[in-house]
Each structure stands twice: as C-alpha cells, then as structure tokens.
Amino acid sequence: MPSEIHRMNTLCIIGAGQLGSRHLQALKMVLQPLHITIVDPSEESLKRAEERYQLATGSAHHQLRYVKTLGDTAQSFDLVIIATTSNYRREVVEKLFETCSVKSMILEKILFQRYEDYQKVEQLLEKNHCQAWVNCSMRAMTFYAELPKKIQSGPLTYLVTGSQYGLITNIIHYIDHIAYLTGCYDYEVITGALDPTPIDSKRPGFLELNGTLSVHFKDGSHGTFTCFPDGEIPFLVEIHAKEYRCIVRENERKAWESSQKNNWQWQEVNAEIPFQSQMTATLTENILKTGACPLIPYKKAAQLHLTLLEALRAFLNTSSGKKFDYYPFT
Ligand SMILES: NC(=O)c1ccc[n+]([C@@H]2O[C@H](COP(=O)([O-])OP(=O)(O)OC[C@H]3O[C@@H](n4cnc5c(N)ncnc54)[C@H](O)[C@@H]3O)[C@@H](O)[C@H]2O)c1
C-alpha cells in the first residue's frame, strides 16, 4: 500500500514586530509540524522574533525561515498573518498576491490608512479566493464570546474608561464587540467630546486621541469610550442590558455579573483575557482543520473601520488645523 503523504501546512507572518513576534510565539503550541516563513525588513525585529520563539513554551517541531522579503518565487500558504503597522498593510497584501497563493489570512487592526485601500484589498481577496478575518480578538475570548447567551436581548449600553490606554488603536475592539453582541453593524460616531489636540501614538509616526468618543448603533445600542490623558485610573469595561450587566476589570482577569435571572445578585467570575502569544495557536489550528475562525470576517470589519475612521478624519480636519487625506492611526 502506498503510504499517504501529508503536505506540511505552510504559514507566513508578515511583520514580526511587537505583535507579530507574539503570533509567532503562539505557533509553538501548535503540535502539528508547520512550515513557517517570517518576513520583516528589519534585522532587529527578526532577531527579537527568533529569540521570543525560542523562549516560548511549546514542543512543536516546526521548520522556520526568517527572511527580509518574500522574494519573487511563487509560494503557496495555508495561512498568512499580516502584522505590520497600518501604513504598510495594503502594499504588503498586494505584493503577496503578486507571487503567492494564499488560502486564509488574518489581518491586524487598524486595517489601512486610506479609504480606497479597503475596497482594493477586498477585491484582491475575492479575486484570489482567500478567506480573511481581522484580529479583533474579543470574539475569541471565552468570557466576552459567551456574553450573548447571558445578555438575552439588546439594546446595550457599553462603557469603557481608563487612563492613557491608546483610545483609537483599541476602540475598534470594543466597537467590534458591540456589533458581535447585537448583530448590528450600522452606527454613527460622535466626536464632540474628544480632546481637540492629537498626541503621538506609542508607535512612532502615528497619532492618538484622548477624551470621550461615543457610538450610536441603529439597534439603539450606545457605546461611550473615555481615555484620560493622565492619571492611572484602572481600565474598566461595563456592559448594561435589560436582563444582564457586567463590570470587567481586564487587568485583573475578573468580572462581576448580575442578572434578572439571579435577582440582580452580584457574582465574581473569572474573565480570562488571553495574550496573543496564546490565542493564535487555537485560531491557527481551527483554520487549518476546519477553515473556520471566530474573528470578524474582512468585509464586516472594513465596514466597522471605515465608519470610525472617516468620523475621526473629519474630526481631525476641523480640530487640528491640518488637512488629513488619510487616517493617521494604527
Ligand atoms: N489585535 C490586537 O489586539 C493588537 C495588539 C497590538 C497591536 N496590534 C496592531 O498590530 C500592528 C503592529 O503593531 P506592533 O506593535 O507589532 O508594531 P511594530 O512596529 O512593533 O511592528 C511592525 C513590524 O512590521 C515591520 N514591517 C514594516 N514594513 C514591512 C513589510 N513591508 N513587510 C514586513 N514587515 C514589515 C516592521 O519592521 C516592524 O517590525 C498595529 O497595527 C497594531 O495596532 C493589534
């Protein structure tokens, strides 16, 4: 009997910086041997990614290849993770499809810097029959993912507060979570209570904003996100519905819940917020095995991104005295 030959699954991480290296670390927990290509023009990023991989726990026997560019040879990948900053993301996707065939893709948020990038990349994904998701990861975290069962019915009031946590880079996670909980993707952004002067993002070359931003969803749900420019008020998430409410202290991995079913008695529960260096393992295994992924599909994510980013661009153009024809965030 001829023995069955299994092709090793092929993965590629493009952008091996702070987050890309965490995606790589997670892959060490995938038991099935993989062929992984890590691409980053920065020697320093590649070196740090390699060090982090070596330090990570896991007993995998993967074949790893660290390269500065993908080159011009045709390659085929089962999964590609794009973890560069937003300014390079479209160009990286375009270059990838010039020579490679890709079955599945995970793109980091914030997706892209220009309005037209969103449709261009959507067309490329369709043309190349590549299924893609965006790494808004609350949908993949057990506590947050299981809330629809507890909430029962909307609309929701969703509040996020904290100090110096990177409002704009993080807000898309919470907007995505509201959409996940309610099934409503249609919303408006109210920017009037944001601080008018942008600040530098912790990632060089990008901007951030402080103050309060609100979102009103068509189903009647509301979100209010506040980031204080100073102080150390701990990060807090509150979700309120007619039959359920919770307070999440993410840093402590704890939540307090109360519901009509339990006569509004408060209960303390664990709220696991896994690191990216843990999450990508399960996401990858599922995609390779079943082709499915709990993250938000590309097209829906693009819709959520554009509503937010266009409102922020309009806000910057009236408040900062500059004219932005792109979204200076990542
Ligand atoms: N989903 C999440 O929870 C989450 C968390 C953190 C960061 N992020 C997002 O991930 C992105 C990256 O953040 P980071 O902190 O890792 O930034 P980073 O600057 O540390 O890493 C970006 C890397 O991309 C590399 N790069 C630039 N051009 C490239 C190219 N053409 N090909 C390959 N690599 C290239 C850079 O050399 C760098 O190493 C940001 O958009 C950020 O918002 C998402």
PDBQT file of the ligand as one rigid body, heavy atoms in Angstrom, charges set to zero:
ROOT
HETATM    1  N1  LIG A 401      -5.167  42.782  17.652  1.00  0.00    +0.000 N 
HETATM    2  C1  LIG A 401      -4.576  43.277  18.717  1.00  0.00    +0.000 C 
HETATM    3  O1  LIG A 401      -5.001  43.081  19.849  1.00  0.00    +0.000 OA
HETATM    4  C2  LIG A 401      -3.329  44.109  18.552  1.00  0.00    +0.000 A 
HETATM    5  C3  LIG A 401      -2.458  44.312  19.631  1.00  0.00    +0.000 A 
HETATM    6  C4  LIG A 401      -1.288  45.038  19.422  1.00  0.00    +0.000 A 
HETATM    7  C5  LIG A 401      -1.032  45.580  18.159  1.00  0.00    +0.000 A 
HETATM    8  N2  LIG A 401      -1.930  45.393  17.140  1.00  0.00    +0.000 N 
HETATM    9  C6  LIG A 401      -1.678  46.002  15.808  1.00  0.00    +0.000 C 
HETATM   10  O2  LIG A 401      -0.613  45.335  15.166  1.00  0.00    +0.000 OA
HETATM   11  C7  LIG A 401       0.079  46.243  14.317  1.00  0.00    +0.000 C 
HETATM   12  C8  LIG A 401       1.569  46.143  14.594  1.00  0.00    +0.000 C 
HETATM   13  O3  LIG A 401       1.837  46.625  15.897  1.00  0.00    +0.000 OA
HETATM   14  P1  LIG A 401       3.263  46.384  16.586  1.00  0.00    +0.000 P 
HETATM   15  O4  LIG A 401       3.190  46.940  17.950  1.00  0.00    +0.000 OA
HETATM   16  O5  LIG A 401       3.683  44.969  16.405  1.00  0.00    +0.000 OA
HETATM   17  O6  LIG A 401       4.186  47.330  15.683  1.00  0.00    +0.000 OA
HETATM   18  P2  LIG A 401       5.757  47.184  15.430  1.00  0.00    +0.000 P 
HETATM   19  O7  LIG A 401       6.205  48.491  14.884  1.00  0.00    +0.000 OA
HETATM   20  O8  LIG A 401       6.415  46.628  16.652  1.00  0.00    +0.000 OA
HETATM   21  O9  LIG A 401       5.879  46.058  14.301  1.00  0.00    +0.000 OA
HETATM   22  C9  LIG A 401       5.627  46.273  12.944  1.00  0.00    +0.000 C 
HETATM   23  C10 LIG A 401       6.668  45.478  12.170  1.00  0.00    +0.000 C 
HETATM   24  O10 LIG A 401       6.331  45.493  10.786  1.00  0.00    +0.000 OA
HETATM   25  C11 LIG A 401       7.553  45.530  10.086  1.00  0.00    +0.000 C 
HETATM   26  N3  LIG A 401       7.359  45.895   8.684  1.00  0.00    +0.000 N 
HETATM   27  C12 LIG A 401       7.305  47.137   8.132  1.00  0.00    +0.000 A 
HETATM   28  N4  LIG A 401       7.155  47.032   6.783  1.00  0.00    +0.000 NA
HETATM   29  C13 LIG A 401       7.112  45.725   6.492  1.00  0.00    +0.000 A 
HETATM   30  C14 LIG A 401       6.994  44.983   5.278  1.00  0.00    +0.000 A 
HETATM   31  N5  LIG A 401       6.871  45.599   4.108  1.00  0.00    +0.000 N 
HETATM   32  N6  LIG A 401       6.998  43.631   5.339  1.00  0.00    +0.000 NA
HETATM   33  C15 LIG A 401       7.137  43.004   6.517  1.00  0.00    +0.000 A 
HETATM   34  N7  LIG A 401       7.255  43.658   7.711  1.00  0.00    +0.000 NA
HETATM   35  C16 LIG A 401       7.250  44.990   7.684  1.00  0.00    +0.000 A 
HETATM   36  C17 LIG A 401       8.433  46.476  10.867  1.00  0.00    +0.000 C 
HETATM   37  O11 LIG A 401       9.826  46.318  10.559  1.00  0.00    +0.000 OA
HETATM   38  C18 LIG A 401       8.104  46.038  12.300  1.00  0.00    +0.000 C 
HETATM   39  O12 LIG A 401       8.984  45.021  12.750  1.00  0.00    +0.000 OA
HETATM   40  C19 LIG A 401      -0.515  47.630  14.603  1.00  0.00    +0.000 C 
HETATM   41  O13 LIG A 401      -1.417  47.967  13.575  1.00  0.00    +0.000 OA
HETATM   42  C20 LIG A 401      -1.234  47.449  15.914  1.00  0.00    +0.000 C 
HETATM   43  O14 LIG A 401      -2.369  48.257  16.093  1.00  0.00    +0.000 OA
HETATM   44  C21 LIG A 401      -3.047  44.672  17.301  1.00  0.00    +0.000 A 
ENDROOT
TORSDOF 0
